[in-house]
């Protein structure tokens, strides 16, 4: 049994905390909102972010960050990407020595273009990153909470650290593979959200499987191009953290990013869509960062560029689709 603190009580954080508690670990879930922690303690449910899922009695919840971290051997960060630096800076003074950090947040910081491993390294320093591991892959929170068979990846430069995370999380319905490519797994989890926005727009425009298949395939190609330019292994994008997560997020009705895209494709304004959302659609913020990274590394990412133009410049989804279809003919390239 390990003492584990999960930071972030959204749907994914709550799901991972419940999974770990169900695996027999001593788990504390930290919630920003005191009322969320109180409801979990009182009713064994997170009605705001994971309604209808009964949480294990062994799972405790608190909104006191220092108390949540006081005995942690493992910290699982599930804070939305744009808030990771702030929350982890608050957490850092309370981290016990040799506490292993696991990142389950997917995104790129928009102001600095840092991946989550880079954000955490800058906040925690070298000592705090010993054994750092990324957990990512195709995993809707609600389906994992309902024990649908799921497979994900634990990536670390330290193979023994990845194996430890594998052992902590794996059970009969949640399978964990190890991987050494932290950069590729981080980027796969972030970039797929931008492509999922485009996939939703295709549906919102009324197009079908032909269009979606082309979008997913070419989206994966530009994800792999940027990943390779940033030092990732191309093969990672053919695995769970790349293709697996991309297919899930582009096709599943539980995908927040796809849902935003569907509504954009139907002509709804972005501001109205976001105002109605309780959870975060990471791709909306990530699109700007990915476009900027593509320019920095001189990588062509036409789908990402069009998604950015829709979100920031107000271009219509139909116009962007036409722009993509009328680009100059060229060979199919992955590198």
BAGU-509018 format. One record per residue (C-alpha): chain; residue number from 1; x, y, z; residue in three letters. Coordinates in steps of 0.2 Angstrom, whole numbers, plus 5000, padded with zeros to 4 digits. Example, Ala and Ser with C-alpha at 12.3 -4.5 7.8 and 13.67 -1.06 7.14 Angstrom:
{drennu A 1 {5062 4978 5039} ALA}
{drennu A 2 {5068 4995 5036} SER}
This chain:
{drennu A 1 {5000 5000 5000} UNK}
{drennu A 2 {5006 5017 4995} UNK}
{drennu A 3 {5001 5034 5002} UNK}
{drennu A 4 {4995 5044 4987} UNK}
{drennu A 5 {4989 5062 4985} UNK}
{drennu A 6 {4979 5067 4970} UNK}
{drennu A 7 {4979 5085 4966} UNK}
{drennu A 8 {4963 5091 4956} UNK}
{drennu A 9 {4946 5084 4959} UNK}
{drennu A 10 {4939 5086 4942} UNK}
{drennu A 11 {4932 5071 4933} UNK}
{drennu A 12 {4949 5063 4929} UNK}
{drennu A 13 {4957 5067 4946} UNK}
{drennu A 14 {4942 5060 4955} UNK}
{drennu A 15 {4942 5044 4944} UNK}
{drennu A 16 {4961 5041 4946} UNK}
{drennu A 17 {4959 5044 4965} UNK}
{drennu A 18 {4945 5031 4966} UNK}
{drennu A 19 {4954 5019 4955} UNK}
{drennu A 20 {4970 5020 4967} UNK}
{drennu A 21 {4959 5018 4982} UNK}
{drennu A 22 {4950 5003 4975} UNK}
{drennu A 23 {4968 4996 4972} UNK}
{drennu A 24 {4971 4996 4990} UNK}
{drennu A 25 {4981 5012 4992} UNK}
{drennu A 26 {4979 5026 5005} UNK}
{drennu A 27 {4973 5040 4994} UNK}
{drennu A 28 {4969 5058 4998} UNK}
{drennu A 29 {4960 5069 4985} UNK}
{drennu A 30 {4963 5088 4985} UNK}
{drennu A 31 {4949 5099 4978} UNK}
{drennu A 32 {4950 5117 4975} UNK}
{drennu A 33 {4932 5119 4980} UNK}
{drennu A 34 {4928 5115 4998} UNK}
{drennu A 35 {4911 5110 4994} UNK}
{drennu A 36 {4917 5097 4982} UNK}
{drennu A 37 {4928 5089 4996} UNK}
{drennu A 38 {4914 5090 5008} UNK}
{drennu A 39 {4902 5082 4996} UNK}
{drennu A 40 {4914 5068 4993} UNK}
{drennu A 41 {4916 5065 5012} UNK}
{drennu A 42 {4898 5066 5016} UNK}
{drennu A 43 {4890 5058 5001} UNK}
{drennu A 44 {4903 5047 4993} UNK}
{drennu A 45 {4900 5056 4976} UNK}
{drennu A 46 {4908 5071 4966} UNK}
{drennu A 47 {4891 5078 4960} UNK}
{drennu A 48 {4899 5092 4951} UNK}
{drennu A 49 {4912 5083 4940} UNK}
{drennu A 50 {4908 5064 4941} UNK}
{drennu A 51 {4889 5063 4945} UNK}
{drennu A 52 {4882 5046 4948} UNK}
{drennu A 53 {4898 5037 4952} UNK}
{drennu A 54 {4900 5030 4969} UNK}
{drennu A 55 {4917 5033 4977} UNK}
{drennu A 56 {4926 5021 4988} UNK}
{drennu A 57 {4924 5023 5007} UNK}
{drennu A 58 {4943 5022 5008} UNK}
{drennu A 59 {4945 5038 4998} UNK}
{drennu A 60 {4947 5054 5008} UNK}
{drennu A 61 {4945 5072 5002} UNK}
{drennu A 62 {4951 5089 5008} UNK}
{drennu A 63 {4953 5107 5002} UNK}
{drennu A 64 {4968 5109 5013} UNK}
{drennu A 65 {4983 5107 5002} UNK}
{drennu A 66 {4996 5106 5016} UNK}
{drennu A 67 {4986 5093 5025} UNK}
{drennu A 68 {4983 5083 5008} UNK}
{drennu A 69 {5002 5082 5005} UNK}
{drennu A 70 {5009 5079 5023} UNK}
{drennu A 71 {5011 5061 5021} UNK}
{drennu A 72 {5012 5058 5002} UNK}
{drennu A 73 {5024 5046 4994} UNK}
{drennu A 74 {5016 5049 4977} UNK}
{drennu A 75 {5008 5065 4970} UNK}
{drennu A 76 {4997 5063 4955} UNK}
{drennu A 77 {4994 5080 4947} UNK}
{drennu A 78 {4978 5082 4938} UNK}
{drennu A 79 {4976 5101 4938} UNK}
{drennu A 80 {4971 5109 4921} UNK}
{drennu A 81 {4987 5113 4912} UNK}
{drennu A 82 {4985 5132 4913} UNK}
{drennu A 83 {4985 5131 4932} UNK}
{drennu A 84 {4998 5118 4935} UNK}
{drennu A 85 {5012 5131 4938} UNK}
{drennu A 86 {5002 5140 4951} UNK}
{drennu A 87 {4995 5126 4961} UNK}
{drennu A 88 {5011 5116 4961} UNK}
{drennu A 89 {5021 5132 4967} UNK}
{drennu A 90 {5009 5132 4982} UNK}
{drennu A 91 {5011 5113 4984} UNK}
{drennu A 92 {5030 5113 4983} UNK}
{drennu A 93 {5034 5119 5001} UNK}
{drennu A 94 {5023 5105 5008} UNK}
{drennu A 95 {5030 5090 4997} UNK}
{drennu A 96 {5038 5077 5008} UNK}
{drennu A 97 {5056 5072 5003} UNK}
{drennu A 98 {5057 5059 4989} UNK}
{drennu A 99 {5039 5061 4984} UNK}
{drennu A 100 {5037 5054 4966} UNK}
{drennu A 101 {5027 5065 4954} UNK}
{drennu A 102 {5015 5058 4942} UNK}
{drennu A 103 {5008 5070 4929} UNK}
{drennu A 104 {4990 5066 4922} UNK}
{drennu A 105 {4987 5084 4915} UNK}
{drennu A 106 {4986 5086 4896} UNK}
{drennu A 107 {4991 5102 4888} UNK}
{drennu A 108 {5004 5116 4885} UNK}
{drennu A 109 {5006 5132 4894} UNK}
{drennu A 110 {5000 5145 4883} UNK}
{drennu A 111 {5011 5160 4890} UNK}
{drennu A 112 {5027 5150 4889} UNK}
{drennu A 113 {5024 5135 4877} UNK}
{drennu A 114 {5031 5123 4891} UNK}
{drennu A 115 {5025 5105 4892} UNK}
{drennu A 116 {5019 5099 4909} UNK}
{drennu A 117 {5035 5091 4912} UNK}
{drennu A 118 {5044 5107 4909} UNK}
{drennu A 119 {5032 5117 4920} UNK}
{drennu A 120 {5035 5105 4934} UNK}
{drennu A 121 {5053 5104 4932} UNK}
{drennu A 122 {5054 5123 4933} UNK}
{drennu A 123 {5043 5124 4949} UNK}
{drennu A 124 {5050 5109 4958} UNK}
{drennu A 125 {5068 5108 4952} UNK}
{drennu A 126 {5079 5093 4949} UNK}
{drennu A 127 {5076 5085 4966} UNK}
{drennu A 128 {5057 5086 4965} UNK}
{drennu A 129 {5058 5078 4948} UNK}
{drennu A 130 {5066 5062 4953} UNK}
{drennu A 131 {5056 5047 4946} UNK}
{drennu A 132 {5044 5059 4937} UNK}
{drennu A 133 {5032 5050 4926} UNK}
{drennu A 134 {5018 5055 4914} UNK}
{drennu A 135 {5001 5045 4913} UNK}
{drennu A 136 {4992 5047 4897} UNK}
{drennu A 137 {4982 5038 4884} UNK}
{drennu A 138 {4964 5035 4878} UNK}
{drennu A 139 {4954 5036 4894} UNK}
{drennu A 140 {4937 5045 4896} UNK}
{drennu A 141 {4935 5047 4915} UNK}
{drennu A 142 {4917 5041 4916} UNK}
{drennu A 143 {4921 5025 4907} UNK}
{drennu A 144 {4936 5022 4918} UNK}
{drennu A 145 {4925 5025 4933} UNK}
{drennu A 146 {4913 5013 4927} UNK}
{drennu A 147 {4927 5000 4925} UNK}
{drennu A 148 {4927 4999 4906} UNK}
{drennu A 149 {4943 4990 4900} UNK}
{drennu A 150 {4956 5004 4897} UNK}
{drennu A 151 {4974 5005 4892} UNK}
{drennu A 152 {4986 5019 4895} UNK}
{drennu A 153 {5005 5023 4896} UNK}
{drennu A 154 {5016 5028 4910} UNK}
{drennu A 155 {5031 5037 4903} UNK}
{drennu A 156 {5047 5041 4912} UNK}
{drennu A 157 {5066 5042 4909} UNK}
{drennu A 158 {5068 5031 4924} UNK}
{drennu A 159 {5061 5014 4919} UNK}
{drennu A 160 {5059 5009 4937} UNK}
{drennu A 161 {5049 5024 4941} UNK}
{drennu A 162 {5037 5020 4926} UNK}
{drennu A 163 {5036 5002 4932} UNK}
{drennu A 164 {5031 5008 4950} UNK}
{drennu A 165 {5017 5019 4942} UNK}
{drennu A 166 {5012 5004 4932} UNK}
{drennu A 167 {5010 4993 4948} UNK}
{drennu A 168 {5001 5007 4957} UNK}
{drennu A 169 {4987 5010 4944} UNK}
{drennu A 170 {4985 4993 4935} UNK}
{drennu A 171 {4971 4982 4939} UNK}
{drennu A 172 {4958 4971 4930} UNK}
{drennu A 173 {4950 4985 4920} UNK}
{drennu A 174 {4965 4997 4919} UNK}
{drennu A 175 {4980 4991 4910} UNK}
{drennu A 176 {4996 5002 4910} UNK}
{drennu A 177 {5011 5000 4898} UNK}
{drennu A 178 {5028 5008 4901} UNK}
{drennu A 179 {5037 5020 4889} UNK}
{drennu A 180 {5053 5030 4890} UNK}
{drennu A 181 {5047 5044 4878} UNK}
{drennu A 182 {5041 5058 4890} UNK}
{drennu A 183 {5041 5071 4877} UNK}
{drennu A 184 {5031 5061 4864} UNK}
{drennu A 185 {5018 5055 4877} UNK}
{drennu A 186 {5016 5073 4884} UNK}
{drennu A 187 {5014 5080 4866} UNK}
{drennu A 188 {5002 5066 4861} UNK}
{drennu A 189 {4990 5071 4876} UNK}
{drennu A 190 {4991 5089 4871} UNK}
{drennu A 191 {4990 5090 4852} UNK}
{drennu A 192 {4976 5078 4850} UNK}
{drennu A 193 {4964 5090 4859} UNK}
{drennu A 194 {4967 5102 4845} UNK}
{drennu A 195 {4963 5089 4831} UNK}
{drennu A 196 {4948 5084 4841} UNK}
{drennu A 197 {4941 5102 4840} UNK}
{drennu A 198 {4942 5100 4821} UNK}
{drennu A 199 {4934 5083 4821} UNK}
{drennu A 200 {4920 5090 4830} UNK}
{drennu A 201 {4918 5104 4817} UNK}
{drennu A 202 {4917 5091 4804} UNK}
{drennu A 203 {4902 5083 4812} UNK}
{drennu A 204 {4894 5100 4816} UNK}
{drennu A 205 {4896 5104 4797} UNK}
{drennu A 206 {4886 5088 4793} UNK}
{drennu A 207 {4900 5078 4785} UNK}
{drennu A 208 {4903 5059 4789} UNK}
{drennu A 209 {4916 5046 4790} UNK}
{drennu A 210 {4926 5049 4774} UNK}
{drennu A 211 {4930 5067 4780} UNK}
{drennu A 212 {4933 5062 4798} UNK}
{drennu A 213 {4945 5048 4793} UNK}
{drennu A 214 {4955 5060 4783} UNK}
{drennu A 215 {4956 5072 4797} UNK}
{drennu A 216 {4962 5060 4810} UNK}
{drennu A 217 {4975 5053 4798} UNK}
{drennu A 218 {4982 5070 4793} UNK}
{drennu A 219 {4980 5076 4811} UNK}
{drennu A 220 {4991 5062 4817} UNK}
{drennu A 221 {5004 5066 4803} UNK}
{drennu A 222 {5006 5084 4809} UNK}
{drennu A 223 {5007 5079 4827} UNK}
{drennu A 224 {5021 5067 4823} UNK}
{drennu A 225 {5030 5080 4813} UNK}
{drennu A 226 {5030 5092 4828} UNK}
{drennu A 227 {5034 5079 4840} UNK}
{drennu A 228 {5049 5073 4830} UNK}
{drennu A 229 {5055 5091 4829} UNK}
{drennu A 230 {5054 5093 4847} UNK}
{drennu A 231 {5064 5077 4851} UNK}
{drennu A 232 {5050 5064 4853} UNK}
{drennu A 233 {5051 5047 4845} UNK}
{drennu A 234 {5039 5045 4830} UNK}
{drennu A 235 {5034 5028 4835} UNK}
{drennu A 236 {5026 5035 4851} UNK}
{drennu A 237 {5013 5043 4840} UNK}
{drennu A 238 {5007 5026 4833} UNK}
{drennu A 239 {5004 5020 4851} UNK}
{drennu A 240 {4991 5023 4865} UNK}
{drennu A 241 {4997 5041 4869} UNK}
{drennu A 242 {4996 5046 4851} UNK}
{drennu A 243 {4984 5037 4839} UNK}
{drennu A 244 {4974 5029 4853} UNK}
{drennu A 245 {4971 5045 4862} UNK}
{drennu A 246 {4968 5054 4845} UNK}
{drennu A 247 {4955 5042 4839} UNK}
{drennu A 248 {4946 5042 4856} UNK}
{drennu A 249 {4945 5061 4857} UNK}
{drennu A 250 {4940 5064 4839} UNK}
{drennu A 251 {4926 5051 4839} UNK}
{drennu A 252 {4919 5049 4857} UNK}
{drennu A 253 {4903 5058 4863} UNK}
{drennu A 254 {4911 5061 4880} UNK}
{drennu A 255 {4925 5071 4872} UNK}
{drennu A 256 {4924 5090 4878} UNK}
{drennu A 257 {4935 5096 4864} UNK}
{drennu A 258 {4925 5087 4851} UNK}
{drennu A 259 {4909 5094 4858} UNK}
{drennu A 260 {4915 5111 4857} UNK}
{drennu A 261 {4920 5108 4839} UNK}
{drennu A 262 {4903 5101 4835} UNK}
{drennu A 263 {4895 5117 4841} UNK}
{drennu A 264 {4907 5128 4832} UNK}
{drennu A 265 {4904 5119 4816} UNK}
{drennu A 266 {4885 5123 4818} UNK}
{drennu A 267 {4890 5141 4819} UNK}
{drennu A 268 {4888 5145 4838} UNK}
{drennu A 269 {4900 5158 4845} UNK}
{drennu A 270 {4915 5151 4855} UNK}
{drennu A 271 {4911 5163 4870} UNK}
{drennu A 272 {4894 5156 4872} UNK}
{drennu A 273 {4900 5138 4871} UNK}
{drennu A 274 {4913 5141 4884} UNK}
{drennu A 275 {4901 5150 4896} UNK}
{drennu A 276 {4890 5135 4897} UNK}
{drennu A 277 {4904 5123 4901} UNK}
{drennu A 278 {4909 5117 4919} UNK}
{drennu A 279 {4924 5107 4914} UNK}
{drennu A 280 {4939 5113 4904} UNK}
{drennu A 281 {4941 5109 4885} UNK}
{drennu A 282 {4960 5110 4885} UNK}
{drennu A 283 {4961 5111 4866} UNK}
{drennu A 284 {4954 5129 4866} UNK}
{drennu A 285 {4969 5135 4875} UNK}
{drennu A 286 {4982 5123 4868} UNK}
{drennu A 287 {4978 5128 4850} UNK}
{drennu A 288 {4987 5144 4852} UNK}
{drennu A 289 {5002 5136 4860} UNK}
{drennu A 290 {5003 5122 4847} UNK}
{drennu A 291 {5002 5135 4832} UNK}
{drennu A 292 {5016 5145 4841} UNK}
{drennu A 293 {5027 5129 4843} UNK}
{drennu A 294 {5025 5125 4825} UNK}
{drennu A 295 {5031 5142 4820} UNK}
{drennu A 296 {5046 5140 4832} UNK}
{drennu A 297 {5051 5123 4825} UNK}
{drennu A 298 {5046 5128 4807} UNK}
{drennu A 299 {5034 5113 4806} UNK}
{drennu A 300 {5019 5114 4794} UNK}
{drennu A 301 {5003 5110 4804} UNK}
{drennu A 302 {4989 5116 4792} UNK}
{drennu A 303 {4975 5108 4803} UNK}
{drennu A 304 {4981 5117 4818} UNK}
{drennu A 305 {4983 5133 4809} UNK}
{drennu A 306 {4965 5133 4803} UNK}
{drennu A 307 {4958 5128 4821} UNK}
{drennu A 308 {4968 5143 4828} UNK}
{drennu A 309 {4961 5154 4814} UNK}
{drennu A 310 {4943 5149 4819} UNK}
{drennu A 311 {4946 5151 4838} UNK}
{drennu A 312 {4956 5167 4837} UNK}
{drennu A 313 {4951 5176 4821} UNK}
{drennu A 314 {4933 5171 4819} UNK}
{drennu A 315 {4935 5161 4803} UNK}
{drennu A 316 {4921 5150 4799} UNK}
{drennu A 317 {4923 5131 4800} UNK}
{drennu A 318 {4917 5129 4782} UNK}
{drennu A 319 {4930 5141 4776} UNK}
{drennu A 320 {4944 5132 4785} UNK}
{drennu A 321 {4939 5115 4778} UNK}
{drennu A 322 {4939 5123 4760} UNK}
{drennu A 323 {4956 5130 4764} UNK}
{drennu A 324 {4963 5113 4769} UNK}
{drennu A 325 {4955 5104 4754} UNK}
{drennu A 326 {4962 5117 4741} UNK}
{drennu A 327 {4980 5117 4747} UNK}
{drennu A 328 {4993 5113 4734} UNK}
{drennu A 329 {4994 5094 4729} UNK}
{drennu A 330 {5008 5085 4737} UNK}
{drennu A 331 {5015 5067 4742} UNK}
{drennu A 332 {5008 5059 4758} UNK}
{drennu A 333 {5023 5062 4770} UNK}
{drennu A 334 {5025 5058 4789} UNK}
{drennu A 335 {5042 5065 4792} UNK}
